[in-house]
Amino acid sequence: MYSYTQYTDTLNFDGIPFPVRVKDIPKFERQNPQIAINVISPDEENGGYCVEYMSPEHSRPHHVDLLLIHDPDSQTFSHLLRCRTKHHGVSFVCRSCLNVFLSQRVLDSHIPNCVQHAPQQMVYPDLDEYKLKFKDHNKEHPLKFYLVCDFESFLIPTDVFHVQTKTRKLDDHVVSGFCCYRVTDLSQYQTPPTAYSSPDVMTHFYKHVISENEKINKILLQQVPERPPHFARPLATRDDQ
């Protein structure tokens, strides 16, 4: 902020030393009620920028955006953060989260929600380090038995406010019935779906699932001769030729 020394007679710098420290900016804003200061700095660890100070005075007529290092090529937030978007035209930056928007209208609708929180920034994980990989190849084998279940429920209006999460619960889901179907390609063990829609639904559901588990376990414990693959056939003999 060395360049602001020329405004010492215009701006009120009483009790503020030069160069001005970030912690002195709130004092400067109190003494200059028409100006709001915002400061960002490079974040070398994440390859982006972080918010050092964001002015709480969002409605002031003059906003000054500062960078903690001297970079003559970066004169505006839009130019400084241009790498965050593929848009080549004018962009509009939120001073709180440093997200870039393509129009002033979208930025104006974003700001009221954003300023409810402390200044923040998005840090994206490294693509190679956080790829979702499937390793449980033993679970790729087809299952001889599995259960398909479906529940029906209705909503009961309620109004409960949770202080810790700061959320309001408007409805309760009350289970009114279920249907459970045993799926298997073994025709002798196929059964019709079981449906229930009376009081105490979950108790009957768990009883049914436990009963199905016991029946399926008994079936799987049976020792039966292994059948040859359907595509197996004897080799040709000399008489066949």
Number of C-alpha atoms within 10 A of each C-alpha: 12 8 7 13 13 9 10 10 8 10 14 16 19 10 9 13 9 11 11 14 11 14 10 12 19 17 15 20 18 13 14 14 13 13 19 23 20 19 18 20 15 15 11 9 7 12 9 16 20 20 20 17 20 21 19 14 16 16 10 12 10 12 15 11 16 18 20 13 9 9 9 6 8 13 12 14 19 19 14 15 18 19 12 13 12 7 12 9 8 12 18 21 21 17 23 23 20 22 17 21 20 15 12 13 10 12 17 13 10 14 15 11 9 15 17 9 10 11 17 16 14 12 10 7 10 8 8 7 7 8 9 8 6 6 7 7 7 6 8 7 7 6 10 11 17 13 13 10 15 10 16 12 12 12 11 10 11 11 10 11 12 10 8 6 7 7 10 12 11 12 13 13 11 12 17 16 20 19 15 19 17 17 18 15 10 9 8 7 13 13 11 9 13 13 15 16 14 11 11 12 16 15 9 16 20 11 11 14 14 12 11 17 14 11 12 16 11 10 11 11 8 8 7 7 6 6 6 8 7 6 5 7 8 5 7 8 7 6 5 6 5
